[in-house]
């Protein structure tokens, strides 16, 4: 039986569940919630210690704001089995508290603020089930190009197993235990160098100076309470256009950029879509501008190192006309541009970022 304090925390957790799943008395509540999902969640709660339950409740109530994503909520690395239903603990919490349509583990990406992201391979007995330590992966907007690695749909068990090992195996030798200066060498960074510079633009005008990024990840946000990183709220400009002011009000928690082994990832922490473009997001040889819409809570690989190398080796007449920077990313807040939008150029967007990669 739960103690009174523990029961209170559990009630807080149930109140935090995604409203799209329906309430206790909802006549149209999802059948899965009423059966296997609910039973599996109770089973997970019972196996968490009191301090872990409290940590999970605080993370959910803070809704993943930068300094309040909470610590890792560790759970044994095993599936919860209720009848015929099998649930990975991190899928269960992400489905219950963030994305009710979530189905498979490979739809998730672990964020770099999770301790498990840096964990060595020998410490895999537990997994983190804090839903704000994960993002959803963007679905391809077009059929994947031939060079993309495919995930076989008939081998999901192997996919799920690989998910837990993928980061740790890559860092077996020199893997960092946390996000500190001591680990810069693992990301190809020098102590005095930086891996990118971020410029903030309002239409055709750059506001403020370039922001050099030295750490493997950086937050770019507008609200002052969002933590450390590049705060756009500090940047002032004279005679701002009304649309710029309205768009700045939508930036909120902004984005999290992280330099990882396979490329640069962008996680949308705001409550509005962001739009991402880089040379590696399109098809090889395509003259069509590829701009990806990234919904709140989703991540996209904004820059792929392998594809970048192939593009630069093939550089020539196949690239679009006009200035071309093969090592750059453009991200617009709330407003899209390109062939599918009324704005044809990123300079027509009220608030956007230019990420200039120091890429070797």
C-alpha positions as CSV (number, residue, x, y, z in Angstrom):
1,X,0.0,0.0,0.0
2,X,1.2,3.5,-0.7
3,X,1.8,5.9,2.2
4,X,-0.1,9.1,2.2
5,X,2.8,11.1,0.9
6,X,3.5,8.6,-1.9
7,X,-0.2,8.5,-2.8
8,X,-0.2,12.3,-3.1
9,X,2.7,12.2,-5.5
10,X,1.0,9.5,-7.6
11,X,-2.2,11.6,-7.8
12,X,0.0,14.5,-9.0
13,X,1.4,12.2,-11.7
14,X,-2.0,11.1,-12.9
15,X,-3.1,14.8,-13.1
16,X,-0.1,15.5,-15.4
17,X,-1.0,12.9,-18.0
18,X,-1.7,14.0,-21.5
19,X,-5.2,15.4,-21.8
20,X,-5.7,13.8,-25.2
21,X,-5.8,10.4,-23.4
22,X,-9.0,11.4,-21.6
23,X,-9.9,11.6,-18.0
24,X,-10.9,9.0,-15.5
25,X,-14.6,9.5,-16.3
26,X,-14.3,10.3,-20.0
27,X,-16.8,8.3,-21.9
28,X,-14.6,8.4,-25.0
29,X,-11.4,7.6,-23.1
30,X,-8.9,5.5,-25.0
31,X,-9.5,1.8,-24.3
32,X,-5.8,1.1,-24.0
33,X,-5.6,3.6,-21.1
34,X,-8.4,1.8,-19.4
35,X,-6.7,-1.5,-19.6
36,X,-3.1,-2.4,-20.4
37,X,-1.6,1.1,-20.4
38,X,-3.1,2.1,-17.0
39,X,-2.1,-1.2,-15.4
40,X,1.4,-0.9,-16.8
41,X,1.7,2.6,-15.4
42,X,0.6,1.5,-12.0
43,X,3.2,-1.3,-12.1
44,X,5.9,1.3,-13.0
45,X,4.9,3.7,-10.2
46,X,5.0,0.8,-7.7
47,X,8.6,0.0,-8.7
48,X,9.9,3.5,-8.5
49,X,11.3,4.8,-5.2
50,X,9.7,7.7,-3.4
51,X,12.4,10.2,-4.5
52,X,12.1,9.0,-8.1
53,X,8.3,9.5,-8.1
54,X,8.9,13.1,-6.7
55,X,11.5,13.8,-9.4
56,X,9.2,12.6,-12.1
57,X,6.3,14.7,-10.8
58,X,8.4,17.8,-10.7
59,X,9.6,17.3,-14.2
60,X,6.1,16.9,-15.5
61,X,4.8,19.9,-13.6
62,X,7.6,22.1,-15.0
63,X,6.8,20.8,-18.5
64,X,10.4,20.5,-19.5
65,X,11.6,24.0,-19.1
66,X,15.4,24.2,-19.6
67,X,16.5,24.2,-16.0
68,X,13.6,22.0,-14.8
69,X,13.8,18.9,-17.0
70,X,14.7,17.1,-13.9
71,X,17.2,14.4,-13.3
72,X,17.1,10.8,-14.7
73,X,14.4,8.6,-13.4
74,X,16.1,5.2,-13.5
75,X,14.1,2.0,-14.1
76,X,15.3,-1.6,-14.7
77,X,16.0,-2.1,-18.4
78,X,13.2,-4.5,-19.1
79,X,9.7,-4.4,-20.6
80,X,6.6,-4.1,-18.5
81,X,4.3,-6.9,-19.5
82,X,0.6,-6.7,-18.8
83,X,-1.4,-9.4,-20.5
84,X,-0.4,-9.4,-24.2
85,X,0.9,-5.8,-24.0
86,X,4.6,-5.1,-23.7
87,X,5.8,-1.6,-22.8
88,X,9.3,-0.2,-22.6
89,X,9.3,2.1,-19.5
90,X,10.4,5.2,-21.5
91,X,7.8,4.6,-24.2
92,X,5.2,4.2,-21.5
93,X,5.9,7.5,-19.8
94,X,6.4,9.4,-23.1
95,X,3.1,8.0,-24.3
96,X,1.2,8.7,-21.1
97,X,2.6,12.2,-20.4
98,X,3.5,13.7,-23.8
99,X,2.6,11.8,-27.0
100,X,-0.5,9.5,-26.8
101,X,0.0,8.4,-30.4
102,X,3.6,7.1,-29.7
103,X,3.9,3.5,-30.7
104,X,7.6,2.4,-30.9
105,X,10.9,3.1,-29.2
106,X,12.6,4.1,-32.5
107,X,10.2,7.1,-32.8
108,X,12.1,8.7,-29.8
109,X,15.5,10.4,-29.5
110,X,17.2,10.7,-26.2
111,X,18.3,14.3,-25.5
112,X,21.8,15.3,-24.5
113,X,20.6,16.6,-21.1
114,X,19.9,13.0,-20.0
115,X,22.7,11.4,-18.1
116,X,22.1,8.1,-20.0
117,X,23.2,10.0,-23.2
118,X,26.7,10.0,-21.9
119,X,26.7,6.7,-20.0
120,X,29.3,4.1,-20.5
121,X,28.2,0.8,-22.0
122,X,28.8,-1.2,-18.9
123,X,26.1,0.7,-17.1
124,X,23.1,-0.4,-19.0
125,X,21.1,-2.2,-16.3
126,X,18.7,0.7,-16.1
127,X,17.1,3.2,-18.4
128,X,15.8,6.7,-17.9
129,X,12.0,7.1,-18.1
130,X,11.8,10.9,-17.6
131,X,9.7,11.8,-20.7
132,X,11.3,15.3,-20.9
133,X,14.7,13.6,-21.5
134,X,13.3,12.5,-24.9
135,X,12.1,14.1,-28.1
136,X,10.1,12.8,-31.1
137,X,11.9,12.2,-34.3
138,X,10.6,14.1,-37.3
139,X,9.0,11.9,-39.9
140,X,10.4,12.3,-43.4
141,X,8.4,14.8,-45.4
142,X,9.4,13.0,-48.6
143,X,10.5,9.4,-49.4
144,X,13.9,8.9,-47.9
145,X,16.8,9.2,-50.4
146,X,18.8,6.1,-51.4
147,X,21.7,6.7,-49.0
148,X,19.5,6.9,-45.9
149,X,19.8,4.0,-43.4
150,X,16.4,2.2,-43.3
151,X,14.9,0.8,-40.1
152,X,13.4,-2.6,-41.0
153,X,9.8,-2.7,-39.8
154,X,9.8,-6.4,-39.1
155,X,12.7,-6.2,-36.7
156,X,11.5,-3.7,-34.1
157,X,12.8,-5.8,-31.2
158,X,16.4,-5.4,-32.5
159,X,15.7,-1.7,-33.1
160,X,14.6,-1.3,-29.5
161,X,17.7,-3.2,-28.2
162,X,20.0,-1.1,-30.4
163,X,18.4,2.1,-29.1
164,X,19.8,1.5,-25.6
165,X,23.3,0.6,-26.8
166,X,23.9,2.9,-29.7
167,X,25.3,5.9,-27.8
168,X,27.2,3.8,-25.3
169,X,28.9,1.6,-27.8
170,X,30.2,4.6,-29.7
171,X,31.6,6.1,-26.6
172,X,33.1,2.8,-25.2
173,X,36.7,4.0,-25.2
174,X,36.6,7.8,-24.5
175,X,32.9,8.2,-23.7
176,X,32.1,11.3,-21.6
177,X,30.3,10.8,-18.3
178,X,28.7,14.3,-18.5
179,X,28.6,17.4,-20.5
180,X,31.9,19.1,-19.4
181,X,34.9,20.8,-20.8
182,X,36.9,17.6,-20.1
183,X,34.9,15.8,-22.8
184,X,35.4,18.3,-25.7
185,X,38.0,16.1,-27.4
186,X,35.4,13.4,-27.9
187,X,33.4,15.9,-30.0
188,X,36.3,17.1,-32.1
189,X,36.5,20.4,-30.0
190,X,39.6,22.1,-28.6
191,X,39.5,23.8,-25.3
192,X,40.0,27.2,-26.9
193,X,38.0,26.5,-30.1
194,X,34.3,26.4,-30.9
195,X,32.2,24.2,-33.2
196,X,29.7,26.8,-34.4
197,X,28.7,30.5,-34.3
198,X,25.0,31.6,-34.1
199,X,23.7,34.8,-35.7
200,X,20.2,36.1,-35.0
201,X,18.4,37.9,-37.8
202,X,15.2,39.9,-38.1
203,X,14.4,39.9,-41.8
204,X,17.6,41.2,-43.5
205,X,19.1,42.8,-40.4
206,X,21.4,40.9,-38.1
207,X,20.8,41.8,-34.4
208,X,23.6,41.5,-31.9
209,X,27.0,39.9,-32.5
210,X,27.9,36.3,-33.4
211,X,27.5,33.9,-30.4
212,X,30.4,31.4,-30.4
213,X,29.4,28.0,-29.0
214,X,32.1,26.0,-27.2
215,X,30.0,23.4,-25.3
216,X,28.7,20.4,-27.1
217,X,25.1,21.7,-26.7
218,X,23.5,25.2,-26.5
219,X,20.1,26.5,-25.9
220,X,18.8,29.5,-28.0
221,X,15.7,31.0,-26.3
222,X,13.9,34.3,-25.7
223,X,12.4,34.0,-22.2
224,X,15.0,35.0,-19.6
225,X,14.0,32.2,-17.2
226,X,14.9,29.4,-19.7
227,X,18.5,28.9,-18.3
228,X,21.9,29.3,-19.8
229,X,22.8,29.8,-23.5
230,X,22.1,32.4,-26.2
231,X,19.2,34.5,-24.8
232,X,17.5,36.5,-27.6
233,X,15.6,38.5,-25.0
234,X,18.7,40.4,-24.3
235,X,19.0,41.7,-27.9
236,X,17.5,45.0,-28.6
237,X,16.8,46.7,-31.9
238,X,15.2,50.1,-32.8
239,X,11.9,50.3,-34.5
240,X,11.1,46.6,-34.5
241,X,8.3,45.6,-37.0
242,X,5.1,44.5,-35.3
243,X,5.4,41.0,-36.8
244,X,8.9,40.7,-35.4
245,X,7.6,41.5,-31.9
246,X,4.7,39.0,-32.2
247,X,7.1,36.3,-33.5
248,X,9.6,36.9,-30.7
249,X,6.7,36.3,-28.3
250,X,6.4,32.8,-29.8
251,X,10.1,31.8,-29.4
252,X,9.8,31.0,-25.7
253,X,12.1,28.1,-24.9
254,X,13.4,28.2,-28.4
255,X,15.7,25.3,-29.6
256,X,18.4,23.1,-28.2
257,X,21.4,22.6,-30.6
258,X,23.7,19.6,-30.0
259,X,26.8,18.5,-31.7
260,X,26.8,14.7,-31.9
261,X,28.8,12.1,-33.6
262,X,26.6,11.8,-36.7
263,X,25.8,15.5,-37.0
264,X,24.1,18.5,-35.5
265,X,20.6,18.0,-34.0
266,X,18.0,20.6,-33.3
267,X,15.3,20.0,-30.7
268,X,12.2,22.3,-30.6
269,X,11.6,23.4,-27.0
270,X,9.1,26.1,-27.9
271,X,5.3,25.8,-28.2
272,X,5.3,26.7,-31.9
273,X,6.9,25.1,-34.9
274,X,10.4,25.9,-36.1
275,X,11.5,25.6,-39.7
276,X,15.0,24.2,-40.5
277,X,17.1,24.2,-43.7
278,X,20.6,23.0,-44.4
279,X,22.4,21.6,-47.5
280,X,22.1,18.1,-46.1
281,X,18.3,18.0,-45.6
282,X,17.6,17.8,-49.3
283,X,18.1,15.2,-52.0
284,X,21.6,15.0,-53.6
285,X,21.6,17.2,-56.7
286,X,18.2,18.6,-56.0
287,X,17.7,22.3,-56.9
288,X,14.6,22.4,-54.6
289,X,15.0,24.1,-51.2
290,X,14.4,21.6,-48.4
291,X,12.8,23.3,-45.4
292,X,11.6,20.9,-42.6
293,X,8.8,21.9,-40.3
294,X,9.7,20.7,-36.7
295,X,6.8,20.6,-34.3
296,X,7.1,21.3,-30.6
297,X,8.9,18.4,-28.8
298,X,10.4,17.0,-32.0
299,X,14.0,16.8,-33.1
300,X,15.6,16.7,-36.5
301,X,19.2,16.0,-37.6
302,X,19.7,19.5,-39.0
303,X,23.2,18.8,-40.4
304,X,24.6,15.4,-41.4
305,X,28.4,15.1,-41.5
306,X,28.5,12.2,-44.0
307,X,26.1,13.8,-46.4
308,X,28.0,17.1,-46.1
309,X,31.2,15.4,-47.2
310,X,29.5,13.8,-50.2
311,X,27.9,17.1,-51.2
312,X,31.2,19.0,-51.0
313,X,33.0,16.4,-53.1
314,X,30.3,16.7,-55.7
315,X,30.1,20.5,-55.5
316,X,29.6,22.2,-58.9
317,X,26.8,23.1,-61.2
318,X,24.2,20.9,-59.4
319,X,23.9,23.3,-56.5
320,X,21.3,26.1,-56.4
321,X,22.2,29.4,-57.9
322,X,23.3,32.2,-55.6
323,X,25.5,32.3,-52.4
324,X,26.0,28.8,-51.0
325,X,27.6,27.9,-47.6
326,X,28.0,24.1,-47.4
327,X,28.5,24.3,-43.6
328,X,25.5,26.3,-42.4
329,X,22.0,25.8,-40.9
330,X,19.1,28.2,-41.0
331,X,16.2,28.0,-38.5
332,X,13.2,30.3,-38.6
333,X,10.9,30.6,-35.6
334,X,7.1,30.1,-36.2
335,X,7.3,31.2,-39.9
336,X,8.2,28.9,-42.8
337,X,9.8,29.8,-46.2
338,X,10.6,28.2,-49.5
339,X,8.5,26.6,-52.3
340,X,5.6,25.6,-50.0
341,X,5.2,29.1,-48.4
342,X,4.4,32.6,-49.4
343,X,7.9,33.6,-48.2
344,X,10.4,32.4,-50.7
345,X,13.6,33.4,-48.9
346,X,14.7,33.1,-45.3
347,X,15.3,36.8,-45.2
348,X,11.6,37.3,-45.5
349,X,11.1,35.6,-42.1
350,X,10.8,37.9,-39.1
351,X,13.0,36.0,-36.7
352,X,15.6,33.4,-37.8
353,X,19.0,32.0,-36.9
354,X,22.0,31.3,-39.0
355,X,24.3,28.6,-37.6
356,X,27.7,28.8,-39.1
357,X,29.5,25.5,-38.4
358,X,33.3,25.3,-37.8
359,X,33.2,21.9,-39.6
360,X,36.3,20.0,-40.6
